[in-house]
Amino acid sequence: MEKERKTKRRQRFGRPCRNPEDVRSKRIATFVTMGELAKLERIVEKEGISLSAVVYRMISNCL
């Protein structure tokens, strides 16, 4: 017997789906200190989402 999968709707964070050529032309890179990275990693662990999703959420909330 196959176990039933419980599907839980997750809130989608991070970059929205777009045309790959359009998305690739608008990437941003940044540098952080070790202390800033540690803070970001704590948020990642607490929220259970990827680092890029955390950073994207921070940027989108500030714009």
mmCIF file as gemmi writes it, N, C-alpha and C atoms, coordinates in Angstrom:
data_model
loop_
_atom_site.group_PDB
_atom_site.id
_atom_site.type_symbol
_atom_site.label_atom_id
_atom_site.label_alt_id
_atom_site.label_comp_id
_atom_site.label_asym_id
_atom_site.label_entity_id
_atom_site.label_seq_id
_atom_site.pdbx_PDB_ins_code
_atom_site.Cartn_x
_atom_site.Cartn_y
_atom_site.Cartn_z
_atom_site.occupancy
_atom_site.B_iso_or_equiv
_atom_site.pdbx_formal_charge
_atom_site.auth_seq_id
_atom_site.auth_asym_id
_atom_site.pdbx_PDB_model_num
ATOM 1 N N . MET Axp A 1 ? 0.836 -1.196 0 1 0 ? 1 A 1
ATOM 2 C CA . MET Axp A 1 ? 0 0 0 1 0 ? 1 A 1
ATOM 3 C C . MET Axp A 1 ? 0.87 1.246 0 1 0 ? 1 A 1
ATOM 4 N N . GLU Axp A 2 ? 0.413 2.197 -0.71 1 0 ? 2 A 1
ATOM 5 C CA . GLU Axp A 2 ? 1.156 3.448 -0.797 1 0 ? 2 A 1
ATOM 6 C C . GLU Axp A 2 ? 0.631 4.42 0.253 1 0 ? 2 A 1
ATOM 7 N N . LYS Axp A 3 ? 1.551 5.047 0.958 1 0 ? 3 A 1
ATOM 8 C CA . LYS Axp A 3 ? 1.132 6.019 1.968 1 0 ? 3 A 1
ATOM 9 C C . LYS Axp A 3 ? 0.546 7.242 1.29 1 0 ? 3 A 1
ATOM 10 N N . GLU Axp A 4 ? -0.494 7.761 1.892 1 0 ? 4 A 1
ATOM 11 C CA . GLU Axp A 4 ? -1.083 8.999 1.369 1 0 ? 4 A 1
ATOM 12 C C . GLU Axp A 4 ? -0.164 10.16 1.678 1 0 ? 4 A 1
ATOM 13 N N . ARG Axp A 5 ? -0.011 10.999 0.703 1 0 ? 5 A 1
ATOM 14 C CA . ARG Axp A 5 ? 0.791 12.201 0.925 1 0 ? 5 A 1
ATOM 15 C C . ARG Axp A 5 ? -0.123 13.321 1.375 1 0 ? 5 A 1
ATOM 16 N N . LYS Axp A 6 ? 0.259 13.924 2.449 1 0 ? 6 A 1
ATOM 17 C CA . LYS Axp A 6 ? -0.494 15.084 2.91 1 0 ? 6 A 1
ATOM 18 C C . LYS Axp A 6 ? 0.104 16.298 2.223 1 0 ? 6 A 1
ATOM 19 N N . THR Axp A 7 ? -0.69 16.922 1.4 1 0 ? 7 A 1
ATOM 20 C CA . THR Axp A 7 ? -0.179 18.098 0.694 1 0 ? 7 A 1
ATOM 21 C C . THR Axp A 7 ? -0.5 19.337 1.5 1 0 ? 7 A 1
ATOM 22 N N . LYS Axp A 8 ? 0.533 20.025 1.833 1 0 ? 8 A 1
ATOM 23 C CA . LYS Axp A 8 ? 0.398 21.259 2.598 1 0 ? 8 A 1
ATOM 24 C C . LYS Axp A 8 ? 0.758 22.392 1.667 1 0 ? 8 A 1
ATOM 25 N N . ARG Axp A 9 ? -0.128 23.34 1.522 1 0 ? 9 A 1
ATOM 26 C CA . ARG Axp A 9 ? 0.158 24.489 0.665 1 0 ? 9 A 1
ATOM 27 C C . ARG Axp A 9 ? 1.15 25.386 1.348 1 0 ? 9 A 1
ATOM 28 N N . ARG Axp A 10 ? 2.304 25.543 0.715 1 0 ? 10 A 1
ATOM 29 C CA . ARG Axp A 10 ? 3.343 26.41 1.264 1 0 ? 10 A 1
ATOM 30 C C . ARG Axp A 10 ? 3.254 27.765 0.605 1 0 ? 10 A 1
ATOM 31 N N . GLN Axp A 11 ? 3.51 28.768 1.409 1 0 ? 11 A 1
ATOM 32 C CA . GLN Axp A 11 ? 3.568 30.108 0.848 1 0 ? 11 A 1
ATOM 33 C C . GLN Axp A 11 ? 4.842 30.199 0.032 1 0 ? 11 A 1
ATOM 34 N N . ARG Axp A 12 ? 4.709 30.655 -1.192 1 0 ? 12 A 1
ATOM 35 C CA . ARG Axp A 12 ? 5.867 30.725 -2.075 1 0 ? 12 A 1
ATOM 36 C C . ARG Axp A 12 ? 6.626 32.019 -1.847 1 0 ? 12 A 1
ATOM 37 N N . PHE Axp A 13 ? 7.91 31.886 -1.569 1 0 ? 13 A 1
ATOM 38 C CA . PHE Axp A 13 ? 8.793 33.029 -1.427 1 0 ? 13 A 1
ATOM 39 C C . PHE Axp A 13 ? 9.815 32.965 -2.544 1 0 ? 13 A 1
ATOM 40 N N . GLY Axp A 14 ? 10.635 33.949 -2.591 1 0 ? 14 A 1
ATOM 41 C CA . GLY Axp A 14 ? 11.699 33.936 -3.582 1 0 ? 14 A 1
ATOM 42 C C . GLY Axp A 14 ? 11.275 34.563 -4.888 1 0 ? 14 A 1
ATOM 43 N N . ARG Axp A 15 ? 12.084 34.334 -5.876 1 0 ? 15 A 1
ATOM 44 C CA . ARG Axp A 15 ? 11.883 34.946 -7.177 1 0 ? 15 A 1
ATOM 45 C C . ARG Axp A 15 ? 10.645 34.374 -7.855 1 0 ? 15 A 1
ATOM 46 N N . PRO Axp A 16 ? 9.767 35.216 -8.382 1 0 ? 16 A 1
ATOM 47 C CA . PRO Axp A 16 ? 8.586 34.717 -9.081 1 0 ? 16 A 1
ATOM 48 C C . PRO Axp A 16 ? 8.968 34.04 -10.403 1 0 ? 16 A 1
ATOM 49 N N . CYS Axp A 17 ? 8.133 33.122 -10.864 1 0 ? 17 A 1
ATOM 50 C CA . CYS Axp A 17 ? 8.374 32.442 -12.136 1 0 ? 17 A 1
ATOM 51 C C . CYS Axp A 17 ? 8.247 33.443 -13.275 1 0 ? 17 A 1
ATOM 52 N N . ARG Axp A 18 ? 9.208 33.439 -14.137 1 0 ? 18 A 1
ATOM 53 C CA . ARG Axp A 18 ? 9.225 34.335 -15.293 1 0 ? 18 A 1
ATOM 54 C C . ARG Axp A 18 ? 9.924 33.627 -16.447 1 0 ? 18 A 1
ATOM 55 N N . ASN Axp A 19 ? 9.931 34.282 -17.576 1 0 ? 19 A 1
ATOM 56 C CA . ASN Axp A 19 ? 10.676 33.821 -18.729 1 0 ? 19 A 1
ATOM 57 C C . ASN Axp A 19 ? 12.152 33.735 -18.325 1 0 ? 19 A 1
ATOM 58 N N . PRO Axp A 20 ? 12.82 32.589 -18.526 1 0 ? 20 A 1
ATOM 59 C CA . PRO Axp A 20 ? 14.219 32.449 -18.086 1 0 ? 20 A 1
ATOM 60 C C . PRO Axp A 20 ? 15.157 33.526 -18.63 1 0 ? 20 A 1
ATOM 61 N N . GLU Axp A 21 ? 14.975 33.938 -19.854 1 0 ? 21 A 1
ATOM 62 C CA . GLU Axp A 21 ? 15.853 34.972 -20.411 1 0 ? 21 A 1
ATOM 63 C C . GLU Axp A 21 ? 15.656 36.304 -19.693 1 0 ? 21 A 1
ATOM 64 N N . ASP Axp A 22 ? 14.433 36.604 -19.324 1 0 ? 22 A 1
ATOM 65 C CA . ASP Axp A 22 ? 14.134 37.851 -18.617 1 0 ? 22 A 1
ATOM 66 C C . ASP Axp A 22 ? 14.709 37.813 -17.202 1 0 ? 22 A 1
ATOM 67 N N . VAL Axp A 23 ? 14.544 36.695 -16.521 1 0 ? 23 A 1
ATOM 68 C CA . VAL Axp A 23 ? 15.019 36.554 -15.143 1 0 ? 23 A 1
ATOM 69 C C . VAL Axp A 23 ? 16.54 36.627 -15.088 1 0 ? 23 A 1
ATOM 70 N N . ARG Axp A 24 ? 17.201 35.949 -15.984 1 0 ? 24 A 1
ATOM 71 C CA . ARG Axp A 24 ? 18.663 35.9 -15.961 1 0 ? 24 A 1
ATOM 72 C C . ARG Axp A 24 ? 19.298 37.253 -16.226 1 0 ? 24 A 1
ATOM 73 N N . SER Axp A 25 ? 18.565 38.148 -16.838 1 0 ? 25 A 1
ATOM 74 C CA . SER Axp A 25 ? 19.156 39.454 -17.151 1 0 ? 25 A 1
ATOM 75 C C . SER Axp A 25 ? 19.031 40.445 -16.002 1 0 ? 25 A 1
ATOM 76 N N . LYS Axp A 26 ? 18.404 40.038 -14.908 1 0 ? 26 A 1
ATOM 77 C CA . LYS Axp A 26 ? 18.152 40.971 -13.812 1 0 ? 26 A 1
ATOM 78 C C . LYS Axp A 26 ? 18.598 40.404 -12.466 1 0 ? 26 A 1
ATOM 79 N N . ARG Axp A 27 ? 19.749 39.797 -12.428 1 0 ? 27 A 1
ATOM 80 C CA . ARG Axp A 27 ? 20.256 39.245 -11.167 1 0 ? 27 A 1
ATOM 81 C C . ARG Axp A 27 ? 21.078 40.28 -10.432 1 0 ? 27 A 1
ATOM 82 N N . ILE Axp A 28 ? 21.091 40.166 -9.11 1 0 ? 28 A 1
ATOM 83 C CA . ILE Axp A 28 ? 21.841 41.084 -8.257 1 0 ? 28 A 1
ATOM 84 C C . ILE Axp A 28 ? 22.728 40.255 -7.331 1 0 ? 28 A 1
ATOM 85 N N . ALA Axp A 29 ? 23.951 40.693 -7.139 1 0 ? 29 A 1
ATOM 86 C CA . ALA Axp A 29 ? 24.865 40.041 -6.196 1 0 ? 29 A 1
ATOM 87 C C . ALA Axp A 29 ? 25.236 41.051 -5.118 1 0 ? 29 A 1
ATOM 88 N N . THR Axp A 30 ? 25.408 40.557 -3.905 1 0 ? 30 A 1
ATOM 89 C CA . THR Axp A 30 ? 25.797 41.428 -2.804 1 0 ? 30 A 1
ATOM 90 C C . THR Axp A 30 ? 26.766 40.683 -1.887 1 0 ? 30 A 1
ATOM 91 N N . PHE Axp A 31 ? 27.476 41.412 -1.081 1 0 ? 31 A 1
ATOM 92 C CA . PHE Axp A 31 ? 28.4 40.827 -0.124 1 0 ? 31 A 1
ATOM 93 C C . PHE Axp A 31 ? 27.922 41.171 1.277 1 0 ? 31 A 1
ATOM 94 N N . VAL Axp A 32 ? 28.059 40.205 2.188 1 0 ? 32 A 1
ATOM 95 C CA . VAL Axp A 32 ? 27.663 40.418 3.581 1 0 ? 32 A 1
ATOM 96 C C . VAL Axp A 32 ? 28.823 40.025 4.487 1 0 ? 32 A 1
ATOM 97 N N . THR Axp A 33 ? 28.814 40.568 5.687 1 0 ? 33 A 1
ATOM 98 C CA . THR Axp A 33 ? 29.828 40.189 6.67 1 0 ? 33 A 1
ATOM 99 C C . THR Axp A 33 ? 29.46 38.83 7.262 1 0 ? 33 A 1
ATOM 100 N N . MET Axp A 34 ? 30.383 38.228 7.969 1 0 ? 34 A 1
ATOM 101 C CA . MET Axp A 34 ? 30.107 36.943 8.619 1 0 ? 34 A 1
ATOM 102 C C . MET Axp A 34 ? 28.973 37.087 9.634 1 0 ? 34 A 1
ATOM 103 N N . GLY Axp A 35 ? 28.938 38.218 10.337 1 0 ? 35 A 1
ATOM 104 C CA . GLY Axp A 35 ? 27.869 38.462 11.304 1 0 ? 35 A 1
ATOM 105 C C . GLY Axp A 35 ? 26.509 38.579 10.632 1 0 ? 35 A 1
ATOM 106 N N . GLU Axp A 36 ? 26.467 39.279 9.506 1 0 ? 36 A 1
ATOM 107 C CA . GLU Axp A 36 ? 25.208 39.419 8.764 1 0 ? 36 A 1
ATOM 108 C C . GLU Axp A 36 ? 24.755 38.068 8.214 1 0 ? 36 A 1
ATOM 109 N N . LEU Axp A 37 ? 25.705 37.281 7.724 1 0 ? 37 A 1
ATOM 110 C CA . LEU Axp A 37 ? 25.368 35.956 7.209 1 0 ? 37 A 1
ATOM 111 C C . LEU Axp A 37 ? 24.821 35.064 8.322 1 0 ? 37 A 1
ATOM 112 N N . ALA Axp A 38 ? 25.404 35.155 9.499 1 0 ? 38 A 1
ATOM 113 C CA . ALA Axp A 38 ? 24.919 34.363 10.638 1 0 ? 38 A 1
ATOM 114 C C . ALA Axp A 38 ? 23.481 34.745 10.986 1 0 ? 38 A 1
ATOM 115 N N . LYS Axp A 39 ? 23.175 36.044 10.952 1 0 ? 39 A 1
ATOM 116 C CA . LYS Axp A 39 ? 21.805 36.495 11.228 1 0 ? 39 A 1
ATOM 117 C C . LYS Axp A 39 ? 20.845 35.963 10.171 1 0 ? 39 A 1
ATOM 118 N N . LEU Axp A 40 ? 21.259 36.029 8.909 1 0 ? 40 A 1
ATOM 119 C CA . LEU Axp A 40 ? 20.417 35.514 7.827 1 0 ? 40 A 1
ATOM 120 C C . LEU Axp A 40 ? 20.188 34.01 7.981 1 0 ? 40 A 1
ATOM 121 N N . GLU Axp A 41 ? 21.22 33.282 8.357 1 0 ? 41 A 1
ATOM 122 C CA . GLU Axp A 41 ? 21.089 31.835 8.534 1 0 ? 41 A 1
ATOM 123 C C . GLU Axp A 41 ? 20.16 31.488 9.688 1 0 ? 41 A 1
ATOM 124 N N . ARG Axp A 42 ? 20.139 32.309 10.731 1 0 ? 42 A 1
ATOM 125 C CA . ARG Axp A 42 ? 19.191 32.083 11.834 1 0 ? 42 A 1
ATOM 126 C C . ARG Axp A 42 ? 17.758 32.266 11.341 1 0 ? 42 A 1
ATOM 127 N N . ILE Axp A 43 ? 17.542 33.267 10.494 1 0 ? 43 A 1
ATOM 128 C CA . ILE Axp A 43 ? 16.204 33.48 9.927 1 0 ? 43 A 1
ATOM 129 C C . ILE Axp A 43 ? 15.816 32.292 9.055 1 0 ? 43 A 1
ATOM 130 N N . VAL Axp A 44 ? 16.76 31.799 8.254 1 0 ? 44 A 1
ATOM 131 C CA . VAL Axp A 44 ? 16.514 30.641 7.39 1 0 ? 44 A 1
ATOM 132 C C . VAL Axp A 44 ? 16.065 29.448 8.225 1 0 ? 44 A 1
ATOM 133 N N . GLU Axp A 45 ? 16.771 29.164 9.307 1 0 ? 45 A 1
ATOM 134 C CA . GLU Axp A 45 ? 16.415 28.036 10.17 1 0 ? 45 A 1
ATOM 135 C C . GLU Axp A 45 ? 15.056 28.233 10.823 1 0 ? 45 A 1
ATOM 136 N N . LYS Axp A 46 ? 14.794 29.438 11.285 1 0 ? 46 A 1
ATOM 137 C CA . LYS Axp A 46 ? 13.526 29.734 11.964 1 0 ? 46 A 1
ATOM 138 C C . LYS Axp A 46 ? 12.345 29.627 11.004 1 0 ? 46 A 1
ATOM 139 N N . GLU Axp A 47 ? 12.494 30.189 9.805 1 0 ? 47 A 1
ATOM 140 C CA . GLU Axp A 47 ? 11.401 30.234 8.834 1 0 ? 47 A 1
ATOM 141 C C . GLU Axp A 47 ? 11.276 28.952 8.015 1 0 ? 47 A 1
ATOM 142 N N . GLY Axp A 48 ? 12.362 28.199 7.914 1 0 ? 48 A 1
ATOM 143 C CA . GLY Axp A 48 ? 12.329 26.968 7.131 1 0 ? 48 A 1
ATOM 144 C C . GLY Axp A 48 ? 12.259 27.209 5.63 1 0 ? 48 A 1
ATOM 145 N N . ILE Axp A 49 ? 12.854 28.3 5.173 1 0 ? 49 A 1
ATOM 146 C CA . ILE Axp A 49 ? 12.879 28.613 3.746 1 0 ? 49 A 1
ATOM 147 C C . ILE Axp A 49 ? 14.323 28.851 3.32 1 0 ? 49 A 1
ATOM 148 N N . SER Axp A 50 ? 14.535 28.957 2.025 1 0 ? 50 A 1
ATOM 149 C CA . SER Axp A 50 ? 15.903 29.106 1.526 1 0 ? 50 A 1
ATOM 150 C C . SER Axp A 50 ? 16.466 30.494 1.816 1 0 ? 50 A 1
ATOM 151 N N . LEU Axp A 51 ? 17.78 30.58 1.773 1 0 ? 51 A 1
ATOM 152 C CA . LEU Axp A 51 ? 18.461 31.86 1.978 1 0 ? 51 A 1
ATOM 153 C C . LEU Axp A 51 ? 18.036 32.872 0.916 1 0 ? 51 A 1
ATOM 154 N N . SER Axp A 52 ? 17.958 32.432 -0.328 1 0 ? 52 A 1
ATOM 155 C CA . SER Axp A 52 ? 17.554 33.36 -1.385 1 0 ? 52 A 1
ATOM 156 C C . SER Axp A 52 ? 16.128 33.858 -1.177 1 0 ? 52 A 1
ATOM 157 N N . ALA Axp A 53 ? 15.254 33.006 -0.65 1 0 ? 53 A 1
ATOM 158 C CA . ALA Axp A 53 ? 13.882 33.425 -0.371 1 0 ? 53 A 1
ATOM 159 C C . ALA Axp A 53 ? 13.842 34.472 0.741 1 0 ? 53 A 1
ATOM 160 N N . VAL Axp A 54 ? 14.678 34.296 1.752 1 0 ? 54 A 1
ATOM 161 C CA . VAL Axp A 54 ? 14.749 35.275 2.845 1 0 ? 54 A 1
ATOM 162 C C . VAL Axp A 54 ? 15.214 36.627 2.312 1 0 ? 54 A 1
ATOM 163 N N . VAL Axp A 55 ? 16.277 36.612 1.515 1 0 ? 55 A 1
ATOM 164 C CA . VAL Axp A 55 ? 16.813 37.859 0.968 1 0 ? 55 A 1
ATOM 165 C C . VAL Axp A 55 ? 15.802 38.514 0.036 1 0 ? 55 A 1
ATOM 166 N N . TYR Axp A 56 ? 15.149 37.724 -0.809 1 0 ? 56 A 1
ATOM 167 C CA . TYR Axp A 56 ? 14.141 38.277 -1.716 1 0 ? 56 A 1
ATOM 168 C C . TYR Axp A 56 ? 13.008 38.932 -0.931 1 0 ? 56 A 1
ATOM 169 N N . ARG Axp A 57 ? 12.562 38.265 0.129 1 0 ? 57 A 1
ATOM 170 C CA . ARG Axp A 57 ? 11.475 38.811 0.95 1 0 ? 57 A 1
ATOM 171 C C . ARG Axp A 57 ? 11.886 40.137 1.577 1 0 ? 57 A 1
ATOM 172 N N . MET Axp A 58 ? 13.123 40.216 2.072 1 0 ? 58 A 1
ATOM 173 C CA . MET Axp A 58 ? 13.604 41.466 2.674 1 0 ? 58 A 1
ATOM 174 C C . MET Axp A 58 ? 13.619 42.594 1.645 1 0 ? 58 A 1
ATOM 175 N N . ILE Axp A 59 ? 14.108 42.301 0.469 1 0 ? 59 A 1
ATOM 176 C CA . ILE Axp A 59 ? 14.167 43.324 -0.581 1 0 ? 59 A 1
ATOM 177 C C . ILE Axp A 59 ? 12.768 43.759 -0.985 1 0 ? 59 A 1
ATOM 178 N N . SER Axp A 60 ? 11.88 42.799 -1.231 1 0 ? 60 A 1
ATOM 179 C CA . SER Axp A 60 ? 10.534 43.154 -1.692 1 0 ? 60 A 1
ATOM 180 C C . SER Axp A 60 ? 9.753 43.913 -0.626 1 0 ? 60 A 1
ATOM 181 N N . ASN Axp A 61 ? 10.015 43.647 0.659 1 0 ? 61 A 1
ATOM 182 C CA . ASN Axp A 61 ? 9.337 44.382 1.73 1 0 ? 61 A 1
ATOM 183 C C . ASN Axp A 61 ? 9.814 45.825 1.834 1 0 ? 61 A 1
ATOM 184 N N . CYS Axp A 62 ? 11.027 46.086 1.399 1 0 ? 62 A 1
ATOM 185 C CA . CYS Axp A 62 ? 11.592 47.438 1.498 1 0 ? 62 A 1
ATOM 186 C C . CYS Axp A 62 ? 11.289 48.302 0.278 1 0 ? 62 A 1
ATOM 187 N N . LEU Axp A 63 ? 10.847 47.703 -0.787 1 0 ? 63 A 1
ATOM 188 C CA . LEU Axp A 63 ? 10.595 48.481 -2.012 1 0 ? 63 A 1
ATOM 189 C C . LEU Axp A 63 ? 9.161 48.967 -2.091 1 0 ? 63 A 1
